[in-house]
Amino acid sequence: MSDSIDKSRRGFFTGKLLTREGREEVKVQVKRLGLIPPGLRLSISASNCQNCAGNCEKICPQKIIKLHPESHDLAGQPYLDFNNNGCTFCSECNKACPNFTTDPLHSRPDLGNAFLDQEKCYAWLNITCMSCMNSCPVDLIKFNKKRKPSISLKSCNGCGFCITNCPASAININPTANS
């Protein structure tokens, strides 16, 4: 018998799939809660992280690395939480990881590209807001004459500082294929 548990089957037998709230809870337990920390893409796995002391979480100077909870399918694996800060790509998490493997495809840190949801953005809803204006460390958020923001994807590395400053939660990071 396989060690992995089929959450949908468990949800069915415990009755969780019978309610909307229960279905959402089962989905959350399977979905990754955030992006993989930079440079750790090749190092993260169930076997590597399961008995780890969580050094990457403890060492992060920005305090944005969190570990998936025990009740989650990815228990113990790290993810980035941009609610309070962004990533400076300091590489401290890489140094702290006992299973760190150098990624030959990524010499430049890249988590993905920022995406602005205009349907949520206060400025695009004609509410005065410029919270994201100075949040980008590489100045990729520009405002047009009507004070509506746009994000230049050309050099975006997905650091997450713009997410931290957006009061409408209108900015997210679309991960790159290799992150």
Steps between C-alpha positions, in 0.01 A plus 500: 500500500624849415612739776338798327142575597243590237353817653192491281418147610565584865285810458219289359504252786520768769220695334713806423420490131129538575530871591660795320714578805617141520595489132698823539681357804601190302625719210712709739666190645625402155592837343843658559450801730760718328800509269807287561785707652760609241770247429327219691299362207725195461548452875136481610335160519295304749798288598741795533271726699301255713757461778670836451531749785366781279827692490390695192200639689709591807781671306293713259573866587174613336298238694307400186585129493233288664457123520187316388310376809488135604142464372609597147613261225826699473561496878837643596581637155580873485307766309516879473240711681503856361240637745753703699809532283670407173803291409841667473660188343764499774554119462502442877237226452730325254789509745279368782354208302687175572373357169576804282571411136632764261262566213706527179206656310455796733797725561265801543233463771158492340176406673265615226328816382268731685145510367260788565131405514330817375161377624629513860740796476360809676657737246336313212170518691540882510592511870811707568779259590870507424619259770705291258672801339833485683486138613690346208877496566569509124230762423284286270163640610402798285192719514328646196354852479180381668704358793433140405794262566653244271788263562784456252571129483828540314722496811262382772655230718195438722650641822153569644555849645209631291270234649584613851394858429178437306195557726265337246700177455495576127861395434616139485805319369456269203777247555744425221494151356812406697400647838 
